[in-house]
């Protein structure tokens, strides 16, 4: 029901949620309808936190993100002591590549969360803190602030208790942060050795680590280890698909990871045709899947990895196109931008 006229009686949060679940709607019709309803209300009530919050969610997609800057800039001032209110603007800042703003937003959020942890949680890692730290690590890596990203990874690695238990937000961040630190920098030895943190409630987050390990092993030439990780991803994909419901989304994410990592295993085995086919399938599926609000972005976008593989087999013009398409969806990604410059330099006559 993408027709805005028929959706107008649906509450805005439901419109946004339905839009996020509809991977096939490239028009973002429900999100646009929600924003159409919310914008005049926000102009009348610029200090209303709920309106700012849902406007940010409505605009949290590549073609709409620029429209969310006003709500993002305003939200942090509305609720200065609320960790999630401080974090939410970074959903927009991350989408448009405003990395300094994203860092400032999540530093404020993490600081507020730590105060709550110290006073109420006996130092346990709160999921709101973990959420801010994942976005913060991602933004730091885009600006080459590796030491700060490493400090964040070290901090979450020391967490001995989390609150609430079995939180998707925490499970995702604890897997994604160390994987980002390795993969964004092509640190294949570190990626191959990442420990898998069990997440029984949200096993899709375990897929992040198996994906990183598979890429690391494949890029190091450790074919058997890489294949074992890809096989594990396949088993995890099937298990999550069988569970259905909210886990179906994560089954799709694991499928993207399996295809993308498996392509590098195929390339190492000398099957370039299978490698390109698998990497292309992963990129197309990833492009057609909505980003979940729990994450600032994939630990490595499948389209970017497809560009890496095209570059590795000498198809430089196609690699440049893949990187450009990555940057169109995720402006300011440092790794994609550097790779694009590199293949353009190689492709000069």
C-alpha positions in Angstrom: 0.0 0.0 0.0 2.5 2.6 -1.2 -0.3 5.1 -2.3 0.0 8.0 0.2 -3.7 8.8 -0.1 -4.6 5.3 1.1 -1.9 5.4 3.8 -2.9 8.8 5.3 -4.9 7.3 8.1 -2.0 5.1 9.3 0.0 6.5 12.2 3.3 8.0 11.1 5.5 5.6 13.1 3.7 2.7 11.5 4.1 4.3 8.0 7.8 4.6 8.6 8.1 1.1 9.9 6.2 -0.4 7.0 8.3 1.6 4.6 11.5 0.3 6.2 10.2 -3.3 5.8 9.3 -2.8 2.1 12.6 -3.4 0.4 10.9 -3.3 -3.0 9.7 0.3 -2.7 12.4 2.4 -4.2 10.2 5.5 -4.1 10.0 5.5 -0.3 6.4 6.4 -0.6 5.4 5.7 3.0 8.3 7.6 4.4 7.5 10.5 2.2 3.9 10.4 3.3 5.0 10.4 7.0 7.2 13.4 6.4 4.4 15.2 4.6 2.3 14.8 7.7 5.0 15.6 10.2 6.7 18.6 8.6 3.9 21.2 9.2 3.5 19.9 12.8 7.2 20.3 13.4 7.2 23.9 12.0 4.5 24.7 14.5 6.1 22.8 17.4 9.9 22.9 16.8 10.6 21.9 20.4 8.6 18.6 20.2 11.0 15.7 20.6 8.7 13.1 19.1 8.2 15.1 15.9 12.0 15.5 15.4 12.6 11.9 16.2 10.1 10.5 13.7 11.1 13.0 11.0 14.7 11.7 11.2 13.5 8.2 10.8 11.3 9.2 7.9 14.3 10.7 6.1 16.7 7.9 7.0 17.3 6.8 3.4 19.7 7.9 0.7 17.4 10.0 -1.5 15.7 11.7 1.4 18.4 12.3 4.0 19.2 15.9 3.0 15.6 16.8 4.0 16.3 15.7 7.5 19.1 18.1 8.4 16.8 20.7 10.1 15.2 18.1 12.4 18.7 16.6 13.1 20.2 20.0 14.0 17.2 20.8 16.2 16.8 17.5 18.0 19.9 17.5 20.1 19.0 20.9 21.6 15.5 19.7 22.5 16.7 17.0 24.9 20.3 17.7 25.8 20.6 15.1 28.6 18.9 12.1 26.8 21.4 9.8 25.1 19.2 8.7 22.3 18.1 12.2 21.5 21.8 13.2 21.2 22.4 10.1 19.0 19.5 10.4 16.6 20.8 13.3 14.5 23.7 11.1 13.4 21.2 8.9 11.5 21.0 11.9 9.1 24.6 13.0 9.4 25.8 9.5 8.6 23.6 9.3 5.5 25.0 12.5 4.1 28.6 12.0 5.1 28.7 14.8 7.6 31.3 12.9 9.7 32.3 15.7 12.1 28.7 16.3 13.1 28.1 12.5 13.4 31.1 12.3 15.7 30.0 15.2 17.9 26.5 13.8 18.1 27.6 10.4 19.3 30.2 11.6 21.6 27.5 13.5 23.5 25.3 10.5 23.4 27.9 8.2 24.7 28.9 10.6 27.5 25.3 10.9 28.6 24.9 7.1 28.5 28.0 6.5 30.6 26.6 8.8 33.3 23.5 6.6 33.5 25.6 3.4 33.4 27.7 4.6 36.3 24.8 5.7 38.4 22.2 3.0 37.6 23.9 0.0 36.0 27.0 -0.6 38.0 29.1 -0.1 34.9 27.2 -2.5 32.6 27.2 -1.5 28.9 23.8 0.0 28.1 22.5 -0.6 24.6 22.1 3.1 24.1 25.8 3.5 24.7 26.6 0.6 22.4 24.5 2.1 19.7 26.2 5.5 19.9 29.6 3.8 19.9 29.0 1.9 16.8 27.9 5.0 14.9 30.9 6.8 16.4 33.4 4.2 15.4 32.1 4.2 11.9 32.3 8.0 11.6 35.8 8.0 13.0 37.0 5.5 10.5 35.7 7.6 7.6 38.0 10.4 8.8 41.0 8.2 9.4 40.8 8.6 13.1 41.8 5.0 13.6 43.2 5.5 17.2 39.8 6.7 18.4 38.1 3.8 16.7 40.5 1.4 18.3 39.8 2.9 21.7 36.1 2.3 21.1 36.7 -1.3 20.1 38.9 -1.9 23.1 36.2 -0.4 25.4 33.4 -2.6 24.2 35.6 -5.6 24.2 36.0 -5.1 28.0 32.2 -5.1 28.6 31.4 -7.9 31.1 27.7 -7.1 31.5 25.1 -5.6 29.2 21.7 -4.0 29.7 19.1 -5.0 28.8 20.1 -8.6 28.1 19.6 -10.0 24.6 19.4 -6.6 23.0 19.8 -6.5 19.2 21.3 -3.0 19.5 24.1 -4.3 21.8 24.7 -7.6 20.0 25.0 -5.7 16.7 27.4 -3.1 18.0 29.6 -5.7 19.8 30.1 -7.6 16.6 30.2 -4.7 14.2 32.7 -2.4 15.9 35.7 -4.7 15.8 34.8 -5.9 12.3 34.6 -2.4 11.0 38.0 -1.6 12.5 39.6 -4.5 10.6 37.7 -4.4 7.3 37.6 -0.6 6.7 41.4 -0.7 6.8 41.9 -4.0 4.8 43.5 -5.5 7.9 42.9 -9.1 6.7 45.0 -10.8 9.4 43.0 -9.0 12.2 39.7 -9.8 10.4 40.6 -13.5 10.1 41.2 -13.8 13.8 38.1 -12.0 15.2 36.5 -14.0 18.0 32.8 -14.9 17.5 30.7 -13.5 20.3 27.6 -15.8 20.9 24.3 -13.9 20.5 21.6 -16.5 20.9 18.7 -14.1 20.6 20.1 -12.3 17.5 22.3 -14.8 15.8 22.4 -12.7 12.6 24.9 -10.5 14.4 27.2 -13.5 14.6 27.2 -13.5 10.8 29.1 -10.2 10.9 32.0 -11.8 12.5 31.9 -14.9 10.3 31.8 -12.6 7.3 34.8 -10.7 8.4 36.7 -13.9 9.2 35.8 -15.3 5.7 37.0 -12.2 3.9 40.2 -12.1 6.0 41.0 -15.7 5.4 40.2 -15.5 1.7 42.3 -12.4 1.1 45.2 -14.1 2.9 44.9 -17.2 0.7 43.6 -19.4 3.5 41.1 -21.2 1.3 40.0 -23.9 3.7 39.4 -21.5 6.6 37.5 -19.1 4.3 35.3 -21.8 2.9 34.5 -23.0 6.4 33.3 -19.5 7.4 31.2 -19.2 4.2 29.6 -22.6 5.0 28.8 -21.4 8.5 27.2 -18.3 7.0 25.0 -20.6 4.8 23.9 -22.6 7.8 23.1 -19.4 9.7 21.2 -18.0 6.8 19.0 -21.1 6.6 18.4 -21.2 10.4 17.3 -17.5 10.5 15.0 -18.0 7.5 13.3 -20.9 9.2 12.6 -18.7 12.2 10.8 -16.1 10.1 9.4 -13.0 11.6 12.0 -10.4 12.6 14.8 -12.8 11.9 14.0 -13.0 8.2 15.6 -9.6 7.6 18.8 -10.9 9.2 18.7 -14.0 7.1 18.8 -11.7 4.0 21.8 -9.8 5.5 23.6 -13.1 6.1 22.9 -14.1 2.5 24.5 -10.9 1.3 27.5 -11.7 3.4 27.7 -15.3 2.2 27.5 -14.3 -1.4 30.1 -11.5 -1.0 32.6 -13.5 0.9 32.0 -16.6 -1.2 33.0 -14.6 -4.3 36.5 -14.2 -2.9 36.7 -17.9 -2.1 35.8 -18.6 -5.7 38.3 -16.1 -7.0 41.0 -17.7 -4.9 40.1 -21.1 -6.4 40.5 -19.7 -9.9 36.8 -19.5 -10.8 36.6 -15.8 -11.9 33.2 -16.2 -13.5 31.6 -17.6 -10.4 33.3 -15.0 -8.3 31.9 -12.1 -10.4 28.5 -13.7 -10.5 28.3 -14.1 -6.7 29.7 -10.6 -5.9 27.2 -9.1 -8.4 24.3 -11.0 -6.8 25.4 -9.8 -3.3 25.6 -6.2 -4.5 22.2 -6.2 -6.1 20.6 -7.8 -3.1 22.3 -5.4 -0.7 21.2 -2.4 -2.8 17.6 -3.6 -2.8 17.5 -4.1 1.0 16.7 -1.2 3.4 19.3 -0.4 6.0 18.2 -1.3 9.5 18.2 1.7 11.9 20.4 -0.3 14.3 23.4 0.2 12.0 25.1 3.2 10.4 25.8 1.0 7.4 27.2 -2.4 6.4 30.6 -3.3 7.8 31.6 -3.4 4.1 29.0 -2.6 1.4 28.5 -5.4 -1.0 28.7 -3.0 -4.0 32.0 -1.8 -2.7 33.3 -5.3 -2.4 32.1 -6.0 -5.9 34.3 -3.1 -7.0 37.2 -4.6 -5.2 36.8 -7.9 -7.0 36.4 -6.2 -10.4 39.5 -4.2 -9.8 41.4 -7.4 -8.8 40.6 -9.0 -12.2 41.5 -5.9 -14.1 38.0 -4.7 -15.0 38.8 -1.1 -13.9 36.0 0.8 -15.6 33.4 -1.5 -14.1 35.1 -1.2 -10.7 35.0 2.6 -10.9 31.2 2.3 -11.6 30.7 0.1 -8.6 32.6 2.5 -6.3 30.6 5.5 -7.7 27.3 3.6 -7.0 28.5 2.9 -3.5 29.3 6.6 -2.9 25.9 7.7 -4.4 24.1 5.6 -1.7 26.7 6.3 1.1 28.3 9.7 0.5 31.7 10.2 2.0 32.8 6.6 2.5 36.5 6.9 2.7 37.4 3.4 1.6 35.2 3.6 -1.5 36.5 7.1 -2.4 40.1 5.9 -2.1 39.5 2.8 -4.2 37.7 4.9 -6.9 40.7 7.3 -7.1 43.1 4.3 -7.3 41.3 2.5 -10.2 40.9 5.8 -12.1 44.7 6.3 -11.8 45.3 2.8 -13.0 42.9 3.2 -15.9 44.5 6.4 -17.3 46.0 5.8 -20.8 
